[in-house]
Amino acid sequence: MEHIVTVQEAVTAFAPFMEPTDAELDAIEREAPLIDAELELLDVQIALLDRPASALGERQLRRAANKVLAARREVTNRVAAGEAA
């Protein structure tokens, strides 16, 4: 009979190189408004899945999509300005 055991080191050990760098954390923070807007859009889409189409639902979806586009534009402009500086 062959015993199956977990490899404890592979499951629980995290080497320092596996942690996000400061630059990666800064990039995530810069993109946080976009991530929040995308989550809001996803929430609206999920909420509309089980409802019949209505003017209110369409307006919520359109506003959430516009918020994502605005956040994406802001992130892109900040990145472009940072590269040019």
Secondary structure, DSSP 8 states (H G I E B T S, - for coil): -------HHHHH---GGGS--HHHHHHHHHTHHHHHHHHHHHHHHHHHHTS---HHHHHHHHHHHHHHHHHHHHHHHHHHHHHH-
